[in-house]
Amino acid sequence: MICGCNDNNVYHIYNAKPNGDKKGSKLFKAKENSGFCNRNFCKGAARPLKIKVEHVSMGSNKDGDDFLEIDKPCVCYIPGCCCMRPNVIIHNVEHNQR
C-alpha cells in the first residue's frame, strides 16, 4: 500500500504439515490483476478481479507454469437481494507443456 492506495495482491499457498505446523512447502503463487479504480473504489462483492495461480513447488518440473485462472466480474450487488449475485469463474489452464 502506497499513500493509502492498494496494490495488486500476491498470495502464497502452502502445503499443510501433518504434524500441525502452520506452513509446509510452498505449492502455488496467486497474483491478482485488477485496475487501480477497481481495487480502491469497488468494495466487497461488487469488486471485479482476475487471479492467476501458478506452480512454485521447488524441484517441480512445472515451476512457473499456470495452474488456474480465477475471474470475478463486476456486479451491482445489494446485500440481502438474491438477484445479481457475484459469481466466480475458475478455469483450469494447466497444460502438459513438458
N, C-alpha and C positions, 0 to 999 in steps of 0.2 A: 504494500500500500504506500503510495507516494502522494503526499499532500491531501490525504483523505480520500483518494480515489483507488478503487480496487483494480488489480491487475488480473490477467488470466491466471486461474488456479492450476496447480500441478499437484497430483495425488500419487502417493506411492502405496502399492498394495503388497502386503507381506503374507507369507505362509505362516499359519499359526503353529507354534511349537507344541508337541504333545505334553510336555512337562508343565505347561501353564505359563511359560514365559510370554511376554507380550508380543515380541516380534521374532519371526524366523527369517528365512531368506526372502529377499525381495523378488517378487514374481512379475509384477506389471507396473507400468507408469502410465497414468492417465493425465492428458493435457487438455485443458479447456480452451476452446477457441470461440470467443464471443466479442462483440463490439463494445467499445467504451461506454456508449449510452445504455446498452442493454445491461451491462454489469453494474452501472452506477445509478440508473434511474428506474429500471424494471425490478420489482421486488417479488420474492416468493414464487408462487406457482406460475405467475404470468411471464417470468423471465425466460427468454429463449437461450439455448446454449447448445453447443456441439462439443463432444468429448471424444478424443481418440485415445484408445488404450493400446499400448504396445508391450511386447515381451521385453523384460530386462533381466531374466534369470542368468546369473553368472554361469558360464560353461555351457549355456544352451546354444544350439545352432540356429535358434530363432531370435536371438538377441537383436532388438531394434525393429523387428517385423511387427506390422499392425496386427491386432487381435480382434478388437471390437470398435465400432463407431456408434456413439450414442447421440441421438438428435432429439431435442425437445423444442418444438416450435413455440412461438409466442401465441398466447391465447389471452383473451379478455375474461379473466376468471373472477367470479364473485363467490366467496366462501359461503357454503350452505346451499348454493344453487347447483342443480345437477346437470345443467346444460353447459357446454363449452368447457368441460373438464380438461385439464392438461393431460397430455399423453406423451410417452417416451417411446421412440422408435430405436430399436437396437439391431444393428447389422453385424453379422459375423463376417469379418473381412480377412480372416486368417487364410493364407494361401500356402500351398506346398511349393515354395519357390526354390528350395534347395534339393 
